[in-house]
Amino acid sequence: MRLDDLLKSIVPADGKAKQQAQRRWDSIAKPLGSLGRLEEAVVRIAGMRGNPNFSLERRGLVIMCADNGVVAEGVTQTGQEVTATVTENFTKGATSVCAMARVAKCDWFPVDIGVAANLGGCSGLIHHKVAWGTKNLRWEPAMTREQAKEAICFGAQLALDLGEKGYQLLATGEMGIGNTTTSSAMTAVLVGCPVEEVTGRGAGLSTPALSHKVEVIRQAIDLHRPDPQDPLDVLSKVGGLDIAGLAGVFLGAASARLPVLVDGFISAVAALTAVRLCPAAADYLLASHISQEPASALLLQELGLSPLICADMHLGEGSGAVAAIPLLDMAVAVYQQMCTFAETEIEAYQPLK
């Protein structure tokens, strides 16, 4: 797959299908717009699928796993060996998001796209190790431009393959110690905000450690001078392979006309990268939740998305995206099963002027 061909394959959502879905909502015997963002999500999904009569019964979570060389700078509370451990636990169904996914009837697909450990013996793990972790971005570019493209294209092909296998909804997750550092660096460049405003404590840094993290990011940006008008330049210089892979998932889902749930901070950075590469990809994004990371709201605003959940979550793994799936199920149930004003002989609500 060539990246240019992928970007050309993405078309805007179907406006006619969205109008039909909105008319269906307005005909249902309940106050207009009373399910708020859930109604909006259903309308948008109809546009994504090009059909007001859609199903979300088959859903899959893609979890991109990769290490980040910047961990050597002491920007995290734990070492990168945790990435390998949690990645292996995904294959055993022994993580938080796996428990949540079972409840949400969601399959999960962990991917080794750049873990700095040999996980070849893990059954159920998708293997596409672009590199054994990225370089230390404080001193050198995180990856080459070609590596970024490879990770993006692999993520896109995975999304397309899942669509061909009958999946109707994708969710996004990640695992990679140090990836709030890469995400903060990318956000600062892509959105044009001071580093200290978009950098949080990640999995739990002390105040002095947070200050050090901010300084490491600032030094990396000053050294590499990533071009905010070139998402691949930003990604390759200060990003991560997990972010690159997820950006590909968003682009592949858009190409396949699949709705795809944005998880938290890292996932949102990947989504913004995808949208900067192809603005039409924004039509296929759904925001699951708003995380506690300081840049989360900023990124959702940049993407033009409103979250379904505000629960102060910051677990990662795709937990917020999976948590939103039952909400979508309930919204679709009302949309498809509720009787109309005409059927109940109740006078229809009229829009307020």
C-alpha positions, 0 to 999 in steps of 0.5 A, a space after each residue: 500500500 502506498 500512502 498517497 493512494 490511501 489518502 486519495 481513497 478517502 471520501 467525505 461521509 454521505 450527507 443524504 444518509 445523515 439527513 435520513 437518520 436525522 429524520 428518523 430521530 425526529 419521528 421517534 416518539 420522544 422529545 427532540 434531541 433528548 439523547 443529545 450526543 448519542 443521537 448525533 453519533 448515530 446520525 454521523 455513523 449513518 453518514 459514515 456507512 452511507 446507510 441509515 440502516 446500519 449495524 454495529 454488532 461486530 466491533 474490534 479494538 486495535 491496540 498498537 504497542 511500541 516503546 519509546 527511546 525517550 524513556 532513557 531520559 527519566 520521563 516516566 515512573 516505570 521502565 520500558 520493560 512494562 510495555 512488553 509485559 502488558 503487551 503479552 498480557 493482552 494476548 492472555 486477556 489479562 488487562 483492564 481493557 480486555 475485561 471491559 471488552 468482554 462486557 462490550 462484546 468487542 474483540 481485541 487485536 494487540 499489535 507489536 509495531 515497535 516493542 523493544 523486546 522479542 515477543 515472537 512466542 506470543 500467540 494472538 499477537 499481530 507482529 509488525 515490528 517496524 523497529 525495536 522501539 524509537 530512538 531517544 528524541 531528545 538527541 535524535 529523530 525518533 524514527 525515519 520518515 520511511 518508518 513512519 510511513 510503514 507504520 501508518 500503512 500497516 495500521 491502515 491495511 489492518 483496518 481495511 482487513 478488519 472491514 473486509 472480515 465484517 467488522 462494523 466498528 473499530 476502537 483504538 488503543 495503545 500501550 507504550 511507556 513514554 507515549 504521553 511524552 511523544 504525544 505532548 511533543 506532537 501536540 505542542 507542534 501540531 497545535 502550536 501551544 507551549 509545551 508546559 500547557 500540553 504536558 501532563 503527569 502521564 501515569 503519575 509523575 511528581 512535580 519535579 519530574 513533570 518539569 523535567 519532562 517538559 524540558 526534555 520535550 522542549 529541547 527535542 523540539 528546539 533541536 529537531 524543529 519539526 514542521 507543523 505543516 508536515 505531519 509526517 515530519 512531526 511524527 518521525 521527529 518527535 512521535 512514536 510508532 504506536 501513534 503512527 500505527 494508530 494514525 494508519 488505523 484512522 485512515 484505513 477506517 475512513 477508507 473502508 467507511 468504518 466508524 472508529 472510536 478515538 480513545 484518549 490523549 495518545 489516540 487523539 494525537 494519532 487522529 489529529 495526525 490522520 486528519 492533517 494528512 487527509 481532512 476527510 478522515 475527520 468524518 469517520 471519527 467518534 470521540 469516546 471520552 475526554 481524559 485527564 491529560 491537559 491537552 485532551 480537550 484541546 485535541 478534541 476541539 481541534 478535531 471538532 469532536 465532542 466526547 460521549 463520556 466525561 469520567 476522568 479516565 486516563 488508563 489508556 489501552 483503549 479503555 475509554 473507546 471500549 467504554 463508549 460501545 455500550 452507549 452506542 448500542 443503547 442509542 442504536 437500540 432506541 433509534 431502530 426499535 422505538 415507535 414513532 409519533 405516527 404509530 402512537 398517535 401522539 402529536 409530534 414535537 416541533 422544533 423551538 424557534 
